[in-house]
Amino acid sequence: MNAVQPERHDVTETDADLKAVSEVEAGIRDFVRNDIAYLRRTPAAPNTDGALDSTAEATVSNANTLIQRVAGATATEIDNLIAELETLRSFMQDEGQRVQRELANFTKLSQTAMKSTRMVADNLAQWKRPGELQE
């Protein structure tokens, strides 16, 4: 019985979350509709000489300006992102080379230490031979 109540609570909470998301989406749709409603009010009708009236020209100009601003900002952001990625790539290559140098140095140091340890062990082994020391 106790296990059923939390499940109901989870379902109610999920329903509330879905309702909140739907309300936000509806708000966004309404905002967009209201924001561009003036663009749809006056159809662009050519004058008798084939030119658009001033309202239609203003609407087209506003739309063009908006598209240029959005496209310009997007292009600028993409350019900035490309520059950042190129910088990051260069940094990663430099770091990779540094790590390779460090590993090579560590390998040399390790090999030298192994050789030294063998030499010390061999010398100690010769000293510890009781038969050779007494003769």
C-alpha positions in Angstrom: 0.0 0.0 0.0 2.8 2.4 0.8 4.5 1.7 -2.5 1.4 2.7 -4.5 1.3 6.2 -3.0 4.8 7.3 -4.2 4.0 6.0 -7.7 0.9 8.2 -7.7 3.0 11.1 -6.4 5.5 10.5 -9.3 2.7 10.4 -11.9 1.2 13.6 -10.5 4.6 15.2 -10.5 5.3 14.1 -14.1 1.9 15.4 -15.2 2.7 18.7 -13.5 6.1 18.9 -15.3 4.5 18.1 -18.6 1.8 20.8 -18.0 4.5 23.4 -17.2 6.5 22.5 -20.3 3.3 22.8 -22.4 2.6 26.2 -20.9 6.1 27.4 -21.6 5.9 26.2 -25.2 2.5 27.9 -25.7 3.9 31.1 -24.3 6.8 31.0 -26.7 4.4 30.3 -29.7 2.3 33.3 -28.6 5.3 35.5 -28.3 6.6 34.6 -31.8 3.1 35.0 -33.3 2.7 38.5 -31.7 6.3 39.5 -32.6 5.9 38.8 -36.4 2.1 39.4 -36.7 2.8 42.9 -38.3 4.7 41.2 -41.1 1.6 39.3 -42.1 -1.0 42.1 -41.7 -0.3 44.0 -45.0 0.3 41.9 -48.0 2.9 43.2 -50.3 0.9 44.4 -53.3 2.6 46.1 -56.2 1.5 49.6 -57.2 0.2 50.2 -60.7 3.8 50.9 -61.8 5.0 47.5 -60.4 6.7 48.9 -57.3 5.9 47.8 -53.7 4.1 50.3 -51.5 6.1 51.9 -48.6 4.6 49.6 -45.9 5.6 46.5 -47.9 9.1 47.9 -48.5 9.5 48.6 -44.8 8.4 45.1 -44.0 10.8 43.6 -46.5 13.6 45.8 -45.2 12.9 44.9 -41.6 12.8 41.2 -42.6 16.1 41.5 -44.5 17.7 43.4 -41.6 16.6 40.7 -39.2 17.9 37.9 -41.4 21.2 39.7 -41.8 21.5 40.3 -38.0 20.8 36.7 -37.2 23.0 35.4 -40.0 25.8 37.8 -39.1 25.7 36.9 -35.4 25.6 33.2 -36.3 28.5 33.5 -38.7 30.5 35.5 -36.2 29.8 32.8 -33.5 30.9 30.1 -35.9 34.1 32.0 -36.8 34.8 32.5 -33.1 34.2 28.8 -32.4 36.5 27.7 -35.3 39.2 30.0 -33.9 38.8 28.6 -30.4 38.9 25.0 -31.8 42.1 25.8 -33.8 43.7 27.2 -30.7 42.6 24.1 -28.7 44.0 21.8 -31.4 47.3 23.6 -31.4 47.4 23.4 -27.6 46.6 19.7 -27.6 49.3 19.0 -30.2 51.9 20.9 -28.2 50.8 19.0 -25.0 51.0 15.7 -26.9 54.5 16.4 -28.0 55.5 17.5 -24.5 54.0 14.3 -23.0 56.0 12.2 -25.6 59.2 14.0 -24.6 58.5 13.4 -20.9 57.8 9.7 -21.6 61.0 9.4 -23.6 63.0 11.0 -20.7 61.3 8.8 -18.2 62.1 5.7 -20.3 65.8 6.7 -20.4 65.8 7.4 -16.7 64.1 4.1 -16.0 66.6 2.1 -18.2 69.6 3.9 -16.5 68.2 3.1 -13.1 67.7 -0.6 -14.0 71.3 -0.8 -15.3 72.6 0.8 -12.1 70.6 -1.5 -10.0 71.9 -4.5 -11.9 75.5 -3.3 -11.5 75.0 -2.8 -7.7 73.3 -6.2 -7.4 76.1 -7.9 -9.3 78.8 -6.2 -7.1 77.0 -7.1 -3.9 76.6 -10.7 -5.1 80.4 -10.9 -5.7 81.1 -9.6 -2.2 78.8 -12.0 -0.5 80.4 -15.1 -2.0 82.1 -16.5 1.1 84.4 -18.9 -0.8 86.0 -16.3 -2.9 86.6 -13.9 -0.1 88.4 -16.4 2.2 90.9 -17.7 -0.4 
